[in-house]
């Protein structure tokens, strides 16, 4: 029984802010939002987050592949912004789906340019139904992403 108490104490001391920001899970209730790379983030952090988003995160990164409609400009910042937004839109426009270890930020300004269209969801009700529809798979994917990003900073 002493072991169970020790485990409860350890779990009770875990900060919950890692999982859900204080402002809640749905952002910009009054309109459209996009998730983009945060200016000033190191190239290494951007590359790690981009690799995760296009890999384990399963963001649709075809448009930023060579010859894709969003390949130009061929910069890490531009490609990361597109991948972050793809992941964010696919995962219910939740503010916790736009973190990437602090490498991303939310904006109300459409980052689309030329032939490169950044998709956006226009209503939070569709975002909530997306999470409900994805059920456990969506949450597991998000938690896996958070753990991966935490691993980048802790080890």
Secondary structure, DSSP 4 states (H G I P E B T S, - for coil): -HHHHHHHHHHHTS-GGGTS-TT-SB--TTS--EEEEPTT--HHHHHHHHHHHHTTT----GGGSTTSTT--S--HHHHHHHHHHHHHHHTTTBGGGS-GGGTEEEESS---BTTB-------HHHHHHHHHHHHHHHHHHHHHHHHHHHHHHH-
